[in-house]
Amino acid sequence: MQLDSNNIEMAQGLAKKHNMKYLTKINDDGLFLFGHTLDQNIDQINLKEHRRRRRAAIDTELNDEEHIQWSVHQDEQLRVKRDINNLIRQKRQRSKETFNDPLFPDQWYMNQGAQNGYTLNLDQAWSRGYTGKGVHVTILDDGVQADHPDLQPNFDFASSTDLNSFDADPTPQANRKNAHGTRCASVVASVANNGICTVGIAYNASIGGVRMLDGAVTDAIEASAVGLNQNHVDIFSASWGPDDGGRTWDGPGPLTENNFKRGADSGRNGKGNIYVWASGNGAHKGDSCSYDGYSTSIYTMSIASASYRNEKPWYSEECPSVIAVTYSSGDQTTEPQVCAADVPRGCTRDHTGTSASAPMAAGIVALMLQANPQLTWRDVQHIVARSSNPAPLLSNQGWMTNGAGFKVSSKFGFGVMDAGRATQLAERWKTVPGQKACKVLFGINEEAQQLRGSVFRNGKNYGLDIADECANVQYLEHVLLTLDAPYVFNRGAVQISLTSPMGTTSMMLPARPKDTRLNTYNESKRWPVMSVQQWGERPVGRWLLNVQDVGEQWNSNRIMLEGITLTLYGTTEQPPVR
């Protein structure tokens, strides 16, 4: 609920007055999370009705409180961890750096182990003294084993909380089901040269954890997680998201979206928090991260995976908001996976999926922030776009060169993150000019507003000419499409592409064969689809939108388009080029 004060004592008093539980502060703007107290003697048959009546009574009571501006009940959301559990063990050639950690030889992504010798180029960053020291990273997950001997010296309780039990200790329950967050934390910041498990990407960084996935996940819980101690935490890493089954379109709720923006605007004392997000593991089910509102937020860096063979793994979701990849597991029987500390005191060679890739990226960003603590959240994205290496991956199909000269792919973004190049750029980077935005509506004429799918069978084009109305955006960063199409029968049969004036075509919404639902693109629940593939381009000229029905039952499909909004983010002046 939103109070007219940020006073915790007032919030606790209101909770007690209304026989509720004070749970946590969501942000510093007077937003708090309370919990219901239920009669423990109610049997399961009557529990649902008891809850309904309790919620109605609370609504009436809270409406009469002068200090409460508004309140809303929280509904549980389905969120899934993005790892793939397999077993494989292979040893690889050693890095130039030598450590006594027993699994370091198996950390092939550090040890010249990917095909043709490609790595994340950590040696170059480490040799320049960048190990993450002074940078605070937190893992949003099912908890982090704070006392694991490979994490404990780097563990930071100021970057941690438990939003499932509502206390300060994020240590997970003692079962194998909750090892995910500990493994992700280890990828970032396992202590080096201690003879235990592995070497973290940023092995001197401070590491924390938010326990949030081992219970009901609501908008308020997610908002509290991404809003945790935003002037202390530098980087948030999340390896989870909506269901990856190819049927779901979901994203952050209003409270979470508000805290993303708040983190970007004022986190890190105005430089902005960096949010790193796993793109998803549903590619083998026809899913795309374009349908994931976390990956398509301008405030997050969407990170996908590359395998040992420098290919797109079978699970890694692609979309035009993917900014880069790091290495992770590939073929289940012939390619190595990722090494990490494991609960409660062990080690593993079996961390997998885009769940492993996101914390690798977070670790590299920690090296960048040590190299230049003044980097803003947008500076970080600019550097990642310029420093990532496409060379290992160019044999894969789907690469294009955009109008600003960047090689980019929906599978791999701008390439494999390169820690050496990224820290070199960070050292001498000058802050990019202020972010500008321009929002323009595609013209949808009346006859096109209600059309059967047969009209869209070969694709229907809509043009939009950009000139003086977007004079404040001359160099692009993020490109967003927001759809107002309140009725599309068989949602997954519709695909939408966007071509910029400089000729870069992005598949903004690919078709999804498993998604046969009635569309919900409308105002009440929708998320923009986003592209970074036009990065650095000039937006002036004609933009072309193509809507196509590729479903088998296209003749009986029906599509209603009421509006499509193009939002361009970028700068008026050219960003620094290094």
C-alpha positions, 0 to 999 in steps of 0.5 A: 500500500502507498502511505503519505509517509516513508515512516516504518513505525507508522506502517507497522502501527497501521498493520497492527491496528488492522490485524495485519502483518508488516512484511517489508518496505518496497521502496523509499516513496512510502510503498509498503507490503502488508500480509493478511492474518487468517484464523488458524482454526478455519478448515480448508473447505472454508478457507477460500471464503474466509480469505475473500471476506477478510480481503473485503473487510480490509478494503473497507477499513483501509479506505477510511485511513487518512494516511493510506493513499491507495492499496491493492491486493497482490496475486501470485505469479508463476515464475520459473528458474532458467537452468537445465539440469544435466550431468556432464564432466570434461576438463579443459586447457588452463587459463594464463591465470592459475588458481588452486580452486579444484574446479577451475580447470573445468571452467572452460569458458575461462580456460581457452575451452570453447571451440577455436579457443574463444573465452570471455577474455577474463585474463585481460581484465584480471591482468589489469587488476579488475576483479570486481572489488568494491562493486555490489551484486545481488542475486534475485532468486531462491536464496543464496547460501551466505555461509558457503565457504566459497562465498562467505568472505565476499558475502554482503548482508546489505545486498540481501534480504528474505522476502519469503520469510521476511527476515535479513538472511537469504539462506535457502531451505536445506534442500536440493530444490533451492540451489539455483541462487547459490549457483548463480552467486558463485558464478559471479563472485566465488572466492579465488585461490582458496582451494574451494570449488571455483573462481568467480568472474568477479572474484573480489566483488561483494555478493548478496542474495534476495530469497523470493522464489521459494514462496508466493511471487507477487508484484509487490515481492518482485518490486521489493526485490528489484528495489532493494537498497538501490543506492548500495546495490550496483547490479541485480542479476535475475535468472528467472521469468514467466513460464517458458512453455511458448504460451505465456506473455507476461511481465513486470507489474506496475509496482515492479515497473516503477522500481525498475524506473526508479532504480534507473533514474536514482539508483547508485546515487543517480547513475542507475542500477544495472539489471541483468536478465536471463533471456529464457530457456523455451526455444525448443518449445517455440518460445521467444523472449519478445513475450517476456516483459522483463527481457523487453524492458529498456532497463534490463540487459537481456542475456542469452547463451552460446554453447561450447561449439559457439552455437545457439543452445537448444534452449536459449530464447532469441529476440531483438532485445538480446544485447549479448551472450555469455557461455553456458551448457549446450548438447546434454551429452557432448558439451561441458556445462558451468561450474559453481558452488552448490548448497549447502557446502558442495560444488557442481559442474552442472549449472546450466541454461541462460541461468548461468549466462546472466550471472556471467554477464553480471560479473563482467559488468562488475569488472566494468564498474570497478574500472569506472565507477561513474558509468551510468546504466546506459553507459554500460549498455553502450559499452556492451554493444561496442565491446561484445565479440561476434567473431566466434558466432558468425557461422550461425545464420541470422547475422546482419550489419545495422546502419551504424555498422554493428553486427547484430543477431536475435540469437546472440545480440552483439556477440559474446561479452568480452571482459578485456575489451569492455574494461578497456572501454570503461576506463576511458568512457565519457558519459553518454548524453542524456536520454531522449524519447519520441513516441509516434502512432502508426496510422491504422485506417478504419478498414484495417481495424477489423480484418480477417486473417486472410488479409494478413496472409501475405503480410500487411504493411504500415508505413510511418515517416519520421522527421521533425517530430523526433528531432530530439532523437538523432542516435538510437538506443532502444526501439519499442513497439506497443500494440493495441489489438484487443482481439486476435483469435489464435494469438501465436499465428500473428508475427510482426516485423519492423524495418528501420529507415536504414534497412535493419529488420527486426522480428519484433513478435515471432509466431509461436505455434503453441500459443493458440490463445485469444489475444490480450495485447490491450491496454490493461495488460501489455508490455512493449516489445523492444529491439536493440538492433537499431543501436546507433542508427539515425531514425529519420525516414520511413519505418515499415511495420509488417503484420502477417498471419502465418497460422494454419487456420488463417482464413478463419482468424480475425485480427483487430488493430486499433493502434501501434505506437513506436517509441524511440529512445536515444540521444540528440548528440552522438554518443562518444565513440571509442 
